[in-house]
Every structure is written in structure tokens, then in C-alpha cells.
Amino acid sequence: MNVHEVRKQFPFFENTSCIYLDNAATTQKPKIVIDRLTQYYSCENANLNRGDYLLSNELSNKIKKARETIADFIHARSDEIIFTKNATEALNLVASSLCSQFNEHDCVLLSYYEHHANYLPWIEHGNKKRLEIRQDSFERKIDWNHVKVMSISALSNVDGRTLDCKKWIQEAHKHDCLTVIDATAYIAHERVNVKELDVDFLCFSGHKLYGPQGIGVLYVKKDKQSYLKPLLYGGGIVEDITSKPIYKNNYELFEAGTVDCGAILGLETAIKFLQENFDEWIEYEKNLSDYCWHEIKTKTHFRVLYHNEPILSLVHDKISAYDISKFLSLNNIAVRCGHLCAKPYLNVMNLKSVCRISFSFYNTKQEVDNLIKCLCKLEDKIGSLYEIRK
Amino acid sequence: MKLENKIEKWRNELKDLDSFDQFELLLKYASHLNINENIQCEKYHIPGCKIDLWVKCKQKNNANVLIECDSDSLVIQGVLYIIKDIYEFESLEEIRKFPLKWMDCICEQVVYEDIKKNGLEKLYKEISRGE
């Protein structure tokens, strides 16, 4: 793979010298996606499914095709795809629907590794029904007593730790539990097959997959759609209103109001773009992450929390995560520091804050070398400061 | 030196520096901050997403304020050194007259606006609150 050719497809790198290593937060967009948005707003903008004119009909067909492309990417049927604003909205939709149907003392099972997006909705909606919210490391045998739903991240946004989703979904189903997978951090680094996983609900955000911000995807297994209740009520979700509303009985019920058509078409384009070289690209970014991990381990005193997927989180005995990220930022290297919206997981690790480096296939070995140089320089600088303090 | 003059002194020291030099300077002052690790407890804690702060203030005989503060970040320790230099041994009345507005001379690249507006602002409120 020629990474320099790949980078040429991303205008961001022509316009900035920033070493962008915050891909787990959001990815840069290929020109083809940016062009798709421009094309949509320049020539195709209309009201979806409602207009009696050609442009609107054409747009409806394009969105139908986009839904099919997105469904194919995760091996789903197109009528099992619901468009949301992001994964957070998708998880709120699932949590609010399911929790409202459970009874006091029923249990929601989460992992310790959850992002707040797959933690807070369960806490808040669960509390309303006095449900037990149980977290587990998923390393040993699980207590399935009273568990009604298991909702887990396929990949930790903090350190790239993965869970064997297929195994745990099978286990959950044996105990008659519903299953939810937050694939937000996973989707850009591994192939997802919802049929093979046999998962009931799965979601991700488009912007972590080289698509636009503002679009999320919720997969709902066909026979589990009746569990969902709309978060929003409004245009496009009713068959008729006579004495009372007669609601639609498909994905449209969960897409009230005008959806973000530009973002949907942008995400479709991003997925087509990825599909051409996906396996080669994800292998490349894993190799790059391995190289970085090795360099950190051999040349610095930074500790990498876990080494698996292209997400490496660093801590240091003497340097706070904030100071690491600030120093890197001053050297034009973009990383993320803080609790990474996964405070319960950091609490488990007894950490306040980490500095996360996350890779994409457009990152280069040269960028990693620059990162390592900066980390070494920072260690020297802080080391001499501690000498002064002594 | 009067409190406003101390602010002016620090403004002059910081304002013409680029973000790199400000970072270096704050690290330098971090090494001069006297730290009492005993204040790193819940009672004095100001939590944040990116950094942690601790502050303990004392007022002797209803007079001037004594400040002990700490952070897990060295850069922020440098800022705390300056805050301490400006506000310590001043009266509450004086402290309340001069909020952290002067901190706009520290670049966003070095101290996030969010940290100025939340963590450090809360720290200032704690200092200016009195006992």
C-alpha cells in the first residue's frame, strides 16, 4: 500500500501539516465524501419521501440505495437499518425503549469498558424503573441472574481492548437476554457481520468511518423491531391519523422529521470508498500501531495501557496526560487526553486521565517517528525539571 | 507590590511569548511551586475531565489569604504558581476586585479555554470565597 497516494485523497493533509493521531475521536474525510456533500447541496437537495416532483423522487431512490449499501457493509437487510444522529442517539433509543419494558430488579449488563454513550442512557433510563445496572470485566463466568439485556462495546475507545462479542452474544441468548453492540470504535478497524454475530441491536457513528458528522446507524434485527419505541414523534411516521394515530410499522417510525440526507449520502460514499481496500488498510494501520507500540516501549518510559487495535493510550509516572497532549499539540501532533468519556473504566484502572494515540490508514511511519521524538524530548524536559525540584 | 501591579507584571512577562515559550515558562515556574501533597484529598479537590486541581485557602484573623494549591499537570502547576503569587497575602476585598480575566494572555494552545473557564475559575472562586 502506498500511504502517500492514500493521503492525496484527503484534502485535510494538503491544507495542514498537522500530524493527526486522534482518529478514534473522528476521522478525516476523503475528497470523494466532501464532493458528495457538495454535489448533494448543489444539485440534489429536496425533501425526502414527501415531494411530488422528480427531484424528491430521485432523492428517495438515492437514500434507499444508500440504506442498502450501509446495510450490506454490516451484512444486514436494508429494512433493519435506522438512521440516527449518531451512536449516542441510537443507544438512547435502545436503552429508553428496552428499560421501559423491564421490571424492577431486572438487570442490564454492561462491561467495565463502556463509553459514556453506552453507560449513561442505561443508568438514567434504568433508574426510572429501578433496574440493576451491573458491570463486568467479561473475563470470567458471568452471573446472568435477572439479566434482561447485555449492552457492550466491541472495542474500547480508551485502549483498544476488544470483547469476543460472538461468544458473549451466544451466552446472552442462552439466557434469553437481548444483545446490544456499540460498534462505534470498532467499525473502522474490523469487519462487522451482524448475521454471524446474531446480535439484536448494533450501532455506530458515521464520522468515525470517514463519513460526515451528524449521521449514525442503528441496526435492529427484524424480529426485534417491536421492542423499540420512538424517541421522537413527528412527520413521516404515521400511516394515518383518525381518532388516534396509526403508526408505521418499519424503520420509518424511528426517523421522524427530516433526516440528514447529505450525511446519509456522504456515509454511503465513505463506505464505498473503504470497501475497495478495507482489508489492506486495516492491516496497514495495525502494523503501524505495532511499530509505534514497539518504539514507545523501547525508546521511552511511557506505559501503554493495552496493545491490540490501533488505539494506544499512554500514561507516565511523572508526566500528566494533559502535559503530554499539550506538548504534542505544540509540536503540531493531535492526540486526545482526559477520561475519554469512559470515566467508569478509568476508575477501574485507578487512573484519572490518559493520553490516547489513535491511528488510521493515512498515518505514516514518519509521523510515528516524529511522535516518538517528541515523547523523548518531553521526557528529557520533565526529567530535568524534577532535578531542579529536588 | 499592589495586586494590579502584580497582574501587570505577569501580563508583561507572558504576553509577547509564543505558545512554546509560555509552555516552557510555566514548566519553569511549576518547579518553584511549593507543594503540600496532603491537600490532594476530596475536600480540596476540583475535578475536571483533563486535569485535577486541589486548593486549600486560609485566612488569618480575617485578614489576608493563604493559598495552598496543586495540580496533576506541571503546566497547570506553573499557572498555579502565578495565581499564588498574585493573590496570596491579599485581602478578600482586593482579590474579588481582580478576577482571572488577566489569564487571556496565556495562549489557548497552552491552557485550554475550558480549563480557564471551569477548573481555574472554580479555584479562583474558592480563593475569593473566604472562610
Contacts between the chains, C-beta under 8 A, distances in Angstrom:
chain1	res1	chain2	res2	distance
A	319	B	74	7.3
A	320	B	51	6.8
A	320	B	71	7.9
A	320	B	72	4.5
A	320	B	73	4.3
A	320	B	74	6.8
A	321	B	50	7.4
A	322	B	50	5.0
A	322	B	51	4.8
A	322	B	72	7.5
A	322	B	73	4.3
A	322	B	75	6.9
A	322	B	76	7.1
A	323	B	73	5.2
A	323	B	74	5.3
A	323	B	75	5.4
A	326	B	23	6.7
A	326	B	75	5.8
A	326	B	109	7.7
A	326	B	110	6.5
A	327	B	23	6.9
A	329	B	109	6.4
A	330	B	19	5.8
A	330	B	20	5.5
A	330	B	23	5.8
A	330	B	109	6.2
A	330	B	110	7.6
A	337	B	50	5.7
A	338	B	49	4.5
A	338	B	50	4.4
A	339	B	49	5.9
A	352	B	52	5.8
A	352	B	72	6.4
A	353	B	49	7.9
A	353	B	50	6.2
A	353	B	51	7.2
A	353	B	52	7.9
A	353	B	72	7.3
A	381	B	27	6.9
A	382	B	27	7.6
A	382	B	74	6.7
A	385	B	27	5.7
A	385	B	28	7.9
A	385	B	30	6.9
A	385	B	31	5.1
A	385	B	74	6.8
A	388	B	31	4.4
A	389	B	31	4.9
